[in-house]
Amino acid sequence: MGMTTLLETSEEMRQSFADLLEKSFETALKPGTIVVGEILKLEKDGMVVDIGGKSEGFVPMKEIPGCYGADDLRTNYQIGQVIELFLLNQHDGQDETRPHYTLSIRRVNMWKNWDRLMELRDSREIVETTVSGTTKGGVIVNIFGFKGFIPASQLRVAKTLHDLIGDVLPAKILEVDKYKNKLILSHREAVFEQKAKMRAETIGKLNEGDIVEGE
């Protein structure tokens, strides 16, 4: 199913689904959380899912990756499948014909990737980014499907900003805020670390009396 976690339908999986629901209801359903749901109906414009506690949600077609119509939906999903969903919003419930929750399959992995970015920020690991555009103050880069920003002060390149478009740059993550959709990185810090490692490796190979060329 590509971007979503899918559990096969069986008696064991139904019990697993029940256990997951019980765990998910330890905290209230609220927008900005990931929940599990069982597909109840496949409709022409999306799917209806059971997310437990007699609560139903609707996943619009635009929030289902790889599906653009009812045929795609039937090909990729079936009634009874259990999937992870991102809860977008909750309705007041006055319209009994409308599910109380709007959900997304597409955003599950995106939300998890924000957590991955925060882990990479904390661990100070170097990541690869692709430059996709420029602004007055730096370059826009793509990483894990997100857009990030590297300020000009955090670049260590001989090219102009425009000439960087399409280049792959190593970077370290400085700031991550998934609620504000904010991602700031540093190419300079990644370059400094890489050069420091290269110097350490080179020095480690040298012996007293060796003749080497240097710059």
Buried (B, 14 or more C-beta within 10 A) or exposed (E): EEBBBBBEBEEEBBEBBEEBBEEBBEEEBEEEEBBBBBBBEBEEEBBBBBBBEEBBBBBBBEBBBBBEEBEEBEEBBEEBBBBBBBBBEBEEEEEEEEBBBBBBBBBBBBBBBBEEBBEBBEEEEBBEBEBBBBEEEBBBBBBBEBEBBBBEEBBBBEEEBEEBBEEEBBBBBBBBEBEEEEBBBBBBBBBEBEEEEEEEEEEEEEEEEEEEEEE
